[in-house]
Amino acid sequence: MIETRLLRQFIAVAEELHFHKAAIRLHMAQPPLSQAINRLEEKLGFSLFLRNKRGVKLTAAGMAFLETAYRTLKELEQGIEYARNVSEGVCGKLTITAISIAYYESLLNSLRRFRATYPNVKLTIREMPSASQATALMAGEADIAFMRKLPMPPDIIESRLILNEQIVMALPAHHEKARQSMVDLRDFAEEDFVFTPQALGNGYFSQLMALCEAAGFYPRVVQEAAQIHTLIGLVACGFGVALVPESIAHSTLRDRVLFRPIRPVNEQANPSMGLYMNWNSQNASPALGSFISMLDFGAPKRFSDTLLDLATQEDIVRRELHR
């Protein structure tokens, strides 16, 4: 291994082509400099300079090695600067997993703000179900997971509720209940339902099941879909009805699907579900710390201040166009 000090001494002599001038430039005596160049040549196994009474001249090998010395020191300086920025959380990489974030403008705005503040942090965003996110987080394959609530080891995983949204009913446009401004879940006991598979998010699945059970029935699931947009497509085709987060109603523009708020069951609070941000508390990534520090962990935000007013599909389109 060649010390960087030797490379800098070699560069000074190569640029000055004079040992005395190079020694003055390096603030050292000439004999130690000459000895240092001799040691460098011994380590390399070839001569760097031609020395005679008329002066000093680079050999062909010396000229080639000068380019290597320049490049090595430049890469080292760039590496040090990059590492310094990583340590300060302004460089590096951050892997984020999330459910369908296209439906969450506030989350997209947070990502946009982070990217603008820390442009040298490489963001990798992977969309996946909550169960897969939990696995990735525990395996160290994700730094941040935006997911539904799942049982996670509290001594390892930090979890914050960042958004709360109502659960609404997605109905085919021709459904008789679609004419109502708000629906009663008990009226759907004999209906066909479309659900996401339990294996992709047990917490989400269990919450919707518990909601139906509170209304006095167990939903008849006739079709499953892993992706929410596919699920909505199945509703549009008449496969059945579906319980979905409120965000889907704001972001899905289909003339064959209508979304209706659900009346509270047995005087309970309006059915809702949360979006949680999870991260490994043992993850020492400065970029992760920078991201967390940008978020406000005060009271979780509601997706909307009131229940959806979705009496007609035209209302959805008009609200989306003017948002």
Sequence and secondary structure as in RCSB ss.txt:
>XXXX:A:sequence
MIETRLLRQFIAVAEELHFHKAAIRLHMAQPPLSQAINRLEEKLGFSLFLRNKRGVKLTAAGMAFLETAYRTLKE
LEQGIEYARNVSEGVCGKLTITAISIAYYESLLNSLRRFRATYPNVKLTIREMPSASQATALMAGEADIAFMRKL
PMPPDIIESRLILNEQIVMALPAHHEKARQSMVDLRDFAEEDFVFTPQALGNGYFSQLMALCEAAGFYPRVVQEA
AQIHTLIGLVACGFGVALVPESIAHSTLRDRVLFRPIRPVNEQANPSMGLYMNWNSQNASPALGSFISMLDFGAP
KRFSDTLLDLATQEDIVRRELHR
>XXXX:A:secstr
   HHHHHHHHHHHHHS HHHHHHHTTS HHHHHHHHHHHHHHHTS  EEEETTEEEE HHHHHHHHHHHHHHHH
HHHHHHHHHHHHTTSEEEEEEEES GGG HHHHHHHHHHHHH TEEEEEEEE  HHHHHHHHHTTS SEEEE   
   TTTEEEEEEEEEEEEEEEETT GGGGSSSB GGGGTTSEEEE  GGG HHHHHHHHHHHHHTT   EEEEE 
SSHHHHHHHHHTTS BEEEEHHHHHH   TTEEEEEB  STT    EEEEEEEEETT   HHHHHHHHHS  SS 
EESSSS    SSHHHHHHHHHT 
